[in-house]
Amino acid sequence: MSKQIKNNQLYLGGVSALCLAKEYGTPLYVMDEEVITDAMHLYTDTLKQGYGGHGLVCYASKAFACKEIFRLAKTHGLGIDVVSGGELHTALAAGFDMSKVCFHGSNKSTEELKLAVKNKVGRIIVDNLDELENIKSIINCNKSTYAETSGIGIMLRIKPGVTGDTHSHIKTGQVDSKFGFCADDAAATVKAALGITGINILGLHCHIGSQIFESKPFISAAQIMIELLCKINKETGAELSELHLGGGFGVSYTSDTAPMDFKACLYNIFDAVKTTCTKNGVTPPFLILEPGRSVVAAAGTTLYSVGNIKEIPSVRTYLSIDGGMCDNPRYILYEAKYEMALANKISQPKNKVYTIAGKCCESGDLIGENIPLQEAKKNDILAVFNTGAYNFSMFSNYNRTLRPAVIMVKGGKSRIIVKRETYARLIEDDI
């Protein structure tokens, strides 16, 4: 987020946080468009410079999905990853190019696969044999549609046996994972796919986890996957020419965590791919990368109004806000840390320590403990930084809480990209 300080007030993207809170209400998700597009260009430019542009950067939309983020990805030359029919439907509504969509998921429904096949999604990332059979059945029911085409593009999701140093809940590359095929089963699965008319198997995919801050696990995964790609092509006679290496690049949420050098990490990955290809005497594959969190996390700030402040002597002081785990579940899930400040006292010293409590009827509804802040009073505006990823996406209506609005800021101006939920819309599906 592009943060400035003027007259003891916080400005986001050139707009006063206090004015945003007053105009749009709180809780409020604020996204900085320039931070998002700069991150998008970092990935696309580095792919061009370091790998000759022979690939595609796909924004992982699970981090933050709405029509506007898909429009931005389209405008700035990215593909997208989706993991549900809802994300795919949103991309369709935004006019996204379906040939640049990768469709993930470990248990895609028949209806979701039909939606993907009908709209000619560029790559379905096949997770298991049941899914492969499901796609086959869908194609067989629509043979005339695919008789004169190159078929539905698929990639196989592989567990490379590599993980990074991250929380156990966001590790995905180990053998004991709900995602994908074991590497030992890949060749047999490719042979099965080659025998299905209407399917065009393009390559392999892997993802080793999220919030990984070092290059080494990504390099190891790239080397393993290139070796596997070569082995499969040799054993099956296939010509798999694409490799999707996923994402998971770590984001610093607090100042005590050193930021990752994304560009250096990407160059290390590219070098590993090219070196391993040279070793095996093969042409480097079309390379797909899947950044999500690192595109949008830093762009987001959530604004709350301070409510009751409750001091328990010799224990702690609770500062209550008008949001909580419904709009930011990451603390209750992972004990995720954030930096915060009072937007209307931003220049003052942080001389008080608070536990930030949400309004839900749960003792665990916290978004931070032992948080240093300026001395707070009721109706102050609390800003929580780096909330652009997995906050809006993971929102829940627990206690029938209304979903906050999402605002985009740029160059001193603001606009609504997702409306605030109303009580009327909350109950419109109730019978």
Helices and strands as residue ranges (DSSP letters): E 3-6, E 9-12, E 15-16, H 17-24, E 28-32, H 33-51, E 55-60, G 61-63, H 67-75, E 79-82, H 85-93, G 98-100, E 101-103, H 110-118, E 123-126, H 129-140, H 143-146, E 152-159, G 168-170, E 181-182, G 183-185, H 186-194, E 199-205, H 216-236, E 242-244, H 262-280, E 286-289, H 293-296, G 297-299, E 300-312, E 316-321, H 330-334, E 340-342, G 343-345, E 352-357, E 366-373, E 381-385, G 398-400, E 405-410, E 413-418, H 423-426
